[in-house]
Amino acid sequence: MQFPLKVTEERTSTVCSGETAWKDFIVIASKIQEHSGNSFILVDENTEKYCLPVFLSMTPGMAKFEVLRIKPGESSKSKETAAFLWDQLAAKGADRTSLLVNLGGGVVCDVGAFVASTFKRGIPCINIPTTLIAMTDAAIGGKTAINLNSVKNTIGTFYLPEATIIFPGFLKTLDQSEIRSGLAEIFKIGLVADRSFWEFLQRIKPGGLAEISSGDPFWEEVIQRAALLKCTVVEKDFYDRGARAILNFGHTFGHAFETLSHYPGHLPVSHGMAVAQGIICACFLSQRLSGLNEKEVPKIVELFLSVFGSMPVNETDIPEIIRLMEQDKKIREGIINFTLIRAPGEAVTGRTCSKDDIYDSLLFYMVVGRDYHSHEGH
Ligand SMILES: NC(=O)c1ccc[n+]([C@@H]2O[C@H](COP(=O)([O-])OP(=O)(O)OC[C@H]3O[C@@H](n4cnc5c(N)ncnc54)[C@H](O)[C@@H]3O)[C@@H](O)[C@H]2O)c1
């Protein structure tokens, strides 16, 4: 299946998934290669080991790709890695027509597409995401980024890849914790953009995540629908000036939880896990401030806790969480803007609230998390 992501008349990207995705890749890449000197494939050490052999077996007979390799992990979203890749491309004779394929998770896609967008003022690139987050979020929508001195996504561009190729088979080798992390963003897009998708997701059983890479049609549909929803949101607001803010649902709380989890005495949690906890808080705020029906909140909370569990948070942590939220980059003139929901599938952006509201949301989170742990005997 192919769906176009069209941001202007001239700027379109194609998102390909399902059985024909590799054929689509071969057609799209070969067309670029007809006019191109040489082609490159960017991997990290893990995707080189687990995904490159799959890529090569799925694309027989194609012109050779030179491999560019970076270290796995967030630390590779750096100016040093970008400079290393610019140097490599230059040394290997890349020109404006060269193709760069980004084979990896959000890190490889973010830094690879950033390098593609800046090398010789922009060379064609194709994203082949290998994590759940990248398949449904990071590899779609044209936001590229590197971090500056550990501050996330400080440097970046808006640059559409020629295509994004989604092949869930890559998830076979991905850690369950990474899969769970990706699932949080999938739940989020259902909650902010499509009630029927949100209801479809209710079929997910916490113990059933292992089936995600087995070619199970349910999971293929989950991934495809989440990717399509991301395209729909991006088409409305490619440059992130308004409508795209619905994707921030749960993130202001989530970023603070994520940072807190790295403090001494806390257990580090993944981005997705922190976002899942943030969504619980944002649902409480949504009931109070944007009319979310009180019957919906326990259903959402229950699903999130059963799939993601909860982070231990004490009341003494709350002032620090609020301080961290006040530092979030989305804050303008000291006012925190929240994305909330009116109902599953209906987001409202730009909602402000008092410190007491935030405090109460965190207290609510603390209590429901604690109750869940004591009932489940965790
Ligand atoms: N540009 C966007 O719109 C956007 C959206 C969401 C997230 N992001 C960015 O995405 C990044 C997070 O992405 P991520 O969660 O994919 O992280 P990641 O790219 O670091 O991948 C997670 C880990 O899994 C490994 N891996 C990847 N695919 C694998 C596979 N198939 N089998 C085994 N191991 C594999 C990687 O080597 C890495 O160690 C963050 O930097 C975030 O800012 C960007």
The ligand as a Tripos MOL2 file, in Angstrom:
@<TRIPOS>MOLECULE
LIG
   44    48     1     0     0
SMALL
NO_CHARGES

@<TRIPOS>ATOM
      1 N1         11.6310   13.5840   13.4920 N.am      1 LIG1
      2 C1         10.5380   13.3100   14.1680 C.2       1 LIG1
      3 O1          9.4270   13.7290   13.8130 O.2       1 LIG1
      4 C2         10.6590   12.4590   15.3860 C.ar      1 LIG1
      5 C3          9.4990   11.9650   15.9990 C.ar      1 LIG1
      6 C4          9.6410   11.1300   17.1090 C.ar      1 LIG1
      7 C5         10.9070   10.8200   17.5920 C.ar      1 LIG1
      8 N2         12.0020   11.3390   16.9830 N.ar      1 LIG1
      9 C6         13.3510   11.0250   17.4680 C.3       1 LIG1
     10 O2         13.5440    9.6250   17.3690 O.3       1 LIG1
     11 C7         14.5420    9.2390   18.3050 C.3       1 LIG1
     12 C8         14.0940    7.9800   19.0020 C.3       1 LIG1
     13 O3         13.9230    6.9810   18.0180 O.3       1 LIG1
     14 P1         14.0340    5.4380   18.3850 P.3       1 LIG1
     15 O4         13.2240    5.1790   19.5840 O.co2     1 LIG1
     16 O5         13.7600    4.7100   17.1160 O.co2     1 LIG1
     17 O6         15.5540    5.3070   18.8700 O.3       1 LIG1
     18 P2         16.8880    4.7140   18.1980 P.3       1 LIG1
     19 O7         17.0110    5.0920   16.7850 O.co2     1 LIG1
     20 O8         17.9730    5.1070   19.1160 O.co2     1 LIG1
     21 O9         16.6760    3.1390   18.2780 O.3       1 LIG1
     22 C9         16.6070    2.4960   19.5340 C.3       1 LIG1
     23 C10        17.6280    1.3680   19.6300 C.3       1 LIG1
     24 O10        17.2000    0.2700   18.8290 O.3       1 LIG1
     25 C11        18.2470   -0.1380   17.9530 C.3       1 LIG1
     26 N3         17.5670   -0.6900   16.7770 N.ar      1 LIG1
     27 C12        16.9290    0.0020   15.8130 C.ar      1 LIG1
     28 N4         16.2720   -0.8510   15.0110 N.ar      1 LIG1
     29 C13        16.5260   -2.0870   15.4580 C.ar      1 LIG1
     30 C14        16.0880   -3.3800   15.0610 C.ar      1 LIG1
     31 N5         15.2150   -3.5480   14.0660 N.pl3     1 LIG1
     32 N6         16.5470   -4.4460   15.7540 N.ar      1 LIG1
     33 C15        17.3810   -4.2760   16.8180 C.ar      1 LIG1
     34 N7         17.7910   -3.0800   17.2560 N.ar      1 LIG1
     35 C16        17.3670   -2.0060   16.5880 C.ar      1 LIG1
     36 C17        19.0580    1.0920   17.7230 C.3       1 LIG1
     37 O11        20.3640    0.7720   17.3320 O.3       1 LIG1
     38 C18        19.0170    1.7270   19.1160 C.3       1 LIG1
     39 O12        19.9700    1.1140   19.9370 O.3       1 LIG1
     40 C19        14.7240   10.4060   19.2620 C.3       1 LIG1
     41 O13        15.9380   11.0400   18.9910 O.3       1 LIG1
     42 C20        13.5550   11.3250   18.9250 C.3       1 LIG1
     43 O14        13.8780   12.6800   19.1490 O.3       1 LIG1
     44 C21        11.9030   12.1320   15.8920 C.ar      1 LIG1
@<TRIPOS>BOND
     1     1     2 1
     2     2     3 2
     3     2     4 1
     4     4     5 ar
     5     4    44 ar
     6     5     6 ar
     7     6     7 ar
     8     7     8 ar
     9     8     9 1
    10     8    44 ar
    11     9    10 1
    12     9    42 1
    13    10    11 1
    14    11    12 1
    15    11    40 1
    16    12    13 1
    17    13    14 1
    18    14    15 2
    19    14    16 1
    20    14    17 1
    21    17    18 1
    22    18    19 2
    23    18    20 1
    24    18    21 1
    25    21    22 1
    26    22    23 1
    27    23    24 1
    28    23    38 1
    29    24    25 1
    30    25    26 1
    31    25    36 1
    32    26    27 ar
    33    26    35 ar
    34    27    28 ar
    35    28    29 ar
    36    29    30 ar
    37    29    35 ar
    38    30    31 1
    39    30    32 ar
    40    32    33 ar
    41    33    34 ar
    42    34    35 ar
    43    36    37 1
    44    36    38 1
    45    38    39 1
    46    40    41 1
    47    40    42 1
    48    42    43 1
@<TRIPOS>SUBSTRUCTURE
     1 LIG1         1 GROUP 0 **** ****
